Amino acid sequence: MSKKECPSCAMEIDEKEKECPICQYEFPKTNKINPIVALIIVIAILFMLVYSI
């Protein structure tokens, strides 16, 4: 079972928890689309740079 540390109280809790059971710190929601969009933008910019010459 994977653990993560609460940045508020330093308690080790389960990786899947969305809130710390000790201090009720709410972990930020992760958005998995952002890295994909960033990669597409970088590829598009590189494509334009290579083929604009």
C-alpha positions as CSV (number, residue, x, y, z in Angstrom):
1,M,0.0,0.0,0.0
2,S,1.4,3.3,-1.1
3,K,1.6,6.2,1.4
4,K,1.8,10.0,1.1
5,E,2.6,12.7,3.7
6,C,0.1,15.3,4.6
7,P,1.8,18.7,4.1
8,S,-0.2,20.2,7.0
9,C,0.5,17.8,9.8
10,A,3.1,15.4,8.4
11,M,0.9,12.3,9.0
12,E,1.6,9.3,6.7
13,I,-1.7,8.4,5.1
14,D,-2.9,6.1,2.2
15,E,-2.1,7.5,-1.2
16,K,-5.8,7.2,-2.3
17,E,-7.1,9.4,0.5
18,K,-8.5,12.8,-0.6
19,E,-8.5,14.3,2.9
20,C,-6.2,13.9,5.9
21,P,-8.1,12.1,8.8
22,I,-6.1,14.0,11.4
23,C,-6.2,17.6,10.3
24,Q,-8.8,17.4,7.5
25,Y,-6.4,18.9,4.9
26,E,-7.9,18.5,1.5
27,F,-5.4,17.3,-1.1
28,P,-5.7,19.2,-4.4
29,K,-7.4,17.3,-7.2
30,T,-5.2,16.1,-10.0
31,N,-6.1,16.7,-13.5
32,K,-4.6,14.2,-15.9
33,I,-5.5,16.1,-19.1
34,N,-3.1,19.0,-18.5
35,P,0.2,17.0,-19.2
36,I,-1.4,15.6,-22.4
37,V,-2.4,19.0,-23.6
38,A,1.0,20.4,-22.8
39,L,2.7,17.6,-24.8
40,I,0.4,18.2,-27.8
41,I,1.2,21.9,-27.7
42,V,5.0,21.3,-27.5
43,I,4.8,18.8,-30.4
44,A,2.8,21.3,-32.5
45,I,5.3,24.1,-31.8
46,L,8.2,21.9,-32.7
47,F,6.4,20.8,-35.9
48,M,5.8,24.4,-36.9
49,L,9.5,25.3,-36.2
50,V,10.9,22.4,-38.2
51,Y,8.6,22.9,-41.2
52,S,8.7,26.7,-41.3
53,I,12.3,26.7,-42.6
